Amino acid sequence: MFSLEPNRTMTLLVNITETPNNRCIDQKHFDWLFTYRPHYIWIIFVLGIIENLFVIFVFVLHKSRCTVTEIYLGNLAAADLIFISSHPFWAIYISKDHWPFGGIMCAAVGSSFKINLYSRNYLLMMVSIERYLALVKTMTIGRLRRPWWAKVNCGIIWMFTAGLNVPTGVFRKEIFNKKFNTTACRTDAPSQNWYVATNILMNVLGFFVPLVVTAFCTSRMIQVLRNNLMRQFKKVNTERKATRLVLSVFLVFIVCCLPYNIYIFIKTLYTLQIFPPCIVKAIRYNVYPISIYLVYSNSCINPVIYSMVGNQFRQKAREVYSRLLCKRPDRRTS
């Protein structure tokens, strides 16, 4: 059975070639999508580590307290950093077609992918809600926009995400394949229904719910930004630039996460014998590798958006690194 996880290049190729009579798709035309994936993962790893550490350092080292939006974006950078830290393991695994890191690391690294997907989507949802309250509910925001509540919400999101991924960590195992004389890191669930339930959970809770909430908040924010009557309020004008940053992050979220979730949905239908197998096998070689490339890329695109669109972030970054890099003037003794 083909796995839905990003490290199963070898297994995918094995499962397709095990049916020589199947002529649904010629795999040779799509091998290049998998050949360059280890190199791409290493590039994303280097860029992502530098960029997300940069974002976290700016938020932590700046002399002023983080705003509610910055608390969420800082946690978003931390979630990306956790996922990016697992990239070297995936790159080595895919290159060697062998898992050499042991069972504990298999469970930990295997869980990082879904932890990142869940936490990233819900943190982005909270950022959109915060911007919605700032722009649309300007008179009734109350305690909901206090930094303390943002920290509590982030804690709840992390616990919720960790709880959802406990079964993945439990069933993720290091398994020796006698037929191909290699060790694989894969999910060994007790039944096929577990895979179906996990995929539906990811589609609904991991993507659809945050997408609907974020889309609603985004649509309302766009209406306010286009409303000429609202522009006369100074508070609304102050929030406009920060809202543009959130809208940019949301657009990247759609581009990077939607193809993967479409693939998960189609694969679930195939598991339930609703979707034709030939179409699914074609999607494996077209949509799946491209969707994984996009999911990986999202971890290093967000910091670039902060720097390009976030004026307040750029100002904080200049202040932090000018203070760190520039020498302080010597004090004169009397």
N, C-alpha and C positions, 0 to 999 in steps of 0.2 A: 504493500500500500504506500502510495506516495505521500510523504509528509508535507505539511504546510509550513515548515520552519525553514529559516534561511540558510542552514548549513548542510542541506541534503542534496547537493549537486551530484555527488557520487551515486546516491540511492536512486535519484531520478533517472540518471542515465542507465543504471542497472535495470530498473523496472521496465523501462521502455524497450531495451534490447532483449529482455527475456521473452518477448512475443514476436519472433521473427516473421510470423505470418501476417502481422498487423501492418498495413500499408496506409494508415490514416495520415501519417506525416513523416517526412524525411528529416530525421534529426540532424543530419550533417549540416543543413542550412542554418541551424540555430546554435551550433556548438560554440560559436564565437561569443555569444552572450554569456556563456558560462566560463569560457577560457580566461577572460580578462577580469573576472570578478575578484580574485584575490588581490590583484594590483590595485583595483579600484577601492577595495576595502582599506588597504594600507594608506592610500591617499586621503580617504575620508578620516581615517584614524588620526593622522598627523594634523590635518587642518582642524578637525573637530576638537581635539585636545587643546590646541593653542587658542582657538576662538572661544570655546566655552569657559576655559580657565580665565581668559581675558574678561569675559562678561562677569563672572563670579567675583574676580578681584576688584573690578570697578564698583560693584554693589557693596562689597564687604569693606573695602578700604576707604571709601569716600567718607568725608567727615560728617555729612548730613545723613539723617535716617532715610531708609528706603521708603518709598511710597508704597501703597497697596499694589499697584501694578508692577512695580519693581520687585516686590517680594515674590509674586507669582512668576515673573520672568526669570528671576534668580533660581527658583526651584525648577523651572523648565530647563534652564541651562544645566542644573545638577542632574536632572533625569537624562538629558542627552549625554552628559559626561559619563554616567554609569553605563549607558549602552555603548558608547564609543570605546570605553575601556575593555569591552569584550571583543572588539574587532580583531586584534591580533590572534586570538584563539580561533576565530572563524577563518581567518585568512590562512593560517597554518593548516587547519583541519581540511579545508577545501583543496589546498595545494597538494597535500600528502595523501588525501583520501584515507586518512587514519587519524584517530583521536588519541593523542599521547599524554593527556593531562589528568587522567583519572576520573573516577565517578563523581567526587564532590565538585570538582570544577565543571564537570559536564552539567550537573544540576544547576549550579550557580550561573554559569555563562548562558545556559539554555533559557533560564528564566528572565535574563536581562532584556531580551527582545520584547516580550510581552509586557514586562514592567514598564519599559519605556513607552510603548504604545498607549497603554492605559493612562499612565500618569501624565504624559504629554497632552493627550486629548482633554483630560479633565482640568488640567492647569490652564490650558488655553480657553476652555469653557469659563473658568472663573475669571480670567482676564476680561473676557467679553462681557460677563455679567457686571464686573466692576466698572467698565467703560459705559455700559448701558445705564447703570445707576448714576454715573457722573454726568451723562449728557441728557438722558431722558427723564430720570427721576431726580432732578436737581434739588427739589425742595423736600424730598422724603427719604434721603439716603441714610440719615441717622448713623447708627452704630455699624451698619454693614460695611462701611468703607474705612473702618479703623484698621491700622496695621495689625493690631492684636488679633482681630478676627481673621485677617488674611493668613496669619501664621497658624491659627487653629484649623482653618480650612485646608491648608497645605498638609498639616499633620493627618487630617482625616483622609485626604486623598492618598497619601503614602500608605497608610494602614489598609485602606480599601484595596489599593493596588496589590499590596503584598499578600493580602488574604485571597484575592482572586488567583494569584499565581502559586499558591501553596501546592495544589494538585500537580501543576506542571513541574515543579521542583521535585516532587515525590516520584512521579512517573518517568522523569528524565534520567536515563541510565546509560552507562557505558556497556555496550553489547559487542561481543566478538562474533563476527560473521565467518563461519568455517568455510563456506563456499568460496568466498573471495579473500580469505585469509587476512582480514583487516578488522580493526576495532572502530565501531561507530558510536557517536553520541546521538541518541535518538529518544523519542518518547515511546515508551512501552506501556500503553494504556491497557486496562483489563478487557475492554470491549470496544467495538466500533462505535457504539452509542456515545462513548466518552468523547471521541473526536467530534462527532456531530454537535454535542452539547457545548463543547469548548468553542467551536467555530461560531455557533449561534450566539453564544455569550459575547464573543469578541465583536461580532457584527452589531449586536444590539446595544450592549452596555459600553463596549469599547469604542464604538464609532458612531452609531446612529443617534444615541441619546445626546452625547456632547455636540454632534453636528447640528441637530435640531435646535438645541438651546443656543448655540453659538450663532447659527444662521438667523434666528429670531432677533437676538440682540444686535447682530450686525445690520439687519434690515432696518431696525428702528433707529440705529445710530446714523445710518445713511440718510434717512428721512430728516433727522434733525440737522445734519450737516448741510442739507440742501434747502432747508427752510430759511428764507431771508429774514423772517420775523425773529427767529431765535438767534440770529447773528448779532443782534443788538445787545445781547446779554454778554457782559464781559467774562463771566464764568464759563459760558459755553465756548467762547473763542479761545479761552485758555486751555480747554480740554481737547480742542480740535486736533492739535499736532499729535498728542498721545494716542488719540483714537485712530489716526491714520496709521500709526505703527501697528496697532492691534489688527486693523483691517488687512494690512500687508501680511502679517503672520498668519491670519486666517486663510488668505488666498493660497499661501504656500502649503498650509495644512491640507487644503482640498486637493491640490495638485499632487502632493507626495503620498497622501494616505488613501485617497479614493480608489486608485487602481488595485492596491493590495486587498482592500476590503471587498471589492467586486470579485476578485479572484477567490477569496475565502468563501463568498456566498455561492459562487458557481461550483466550487469544489464540494460544498455541503450538499448541493442539489445532486451532484454526481454520486456522492456517497449514498444518498437516499434513492438512487436509481431513477432520478427524474430528468437528469441531463444526459445527452448522448456522449459516450466515451470518446469518440473521435474529436469532438469539439473541445472537450476538456484537455485532451492530450495536446491539441494545437495551442490552447491557452497556456499550458505548462511551459511551452517553449517560446511564447511571445509575451503574454501579459505578466506571467510570474517573474521572470528575471528582471524585466524592466521595472515592475512594481517594487522589487527588492532594492534595486538601484535607487529609486526615488525615496524609499523609506530610509535608507542609509544616508542619502544626501540631506534630508531634512534636518539632521542633527548638526550640520555645519552651515546651513543656510540661514537659520534664525539669527545667529550673532551678526551676520553680514547685514541683515535687515535692521537690526538695532542700530548699527553704525551708520547706515545710509539714511534711514527714515527717522530714527529717534534723535531729535535735536537735544533733548535733555540728557540722553545717554552719552552723546558725543561730548557735551559740556562736562559731564562728570568724569568721563574717561580722560579728557585733557587735564583736568584738575588733579586727578589721582596720579597720573604718570608724570606730569610736570613736577609734582611734589616729590615723587620718588627718584626721578632722574636728575633733576636740577640740584645743584649744590646750594645749601643754605649759606647766606652771607655770614662771614665770620663776625663774632661779637667783639666789639672793641672794649678793651679794658681801660678803665679810667686811670 
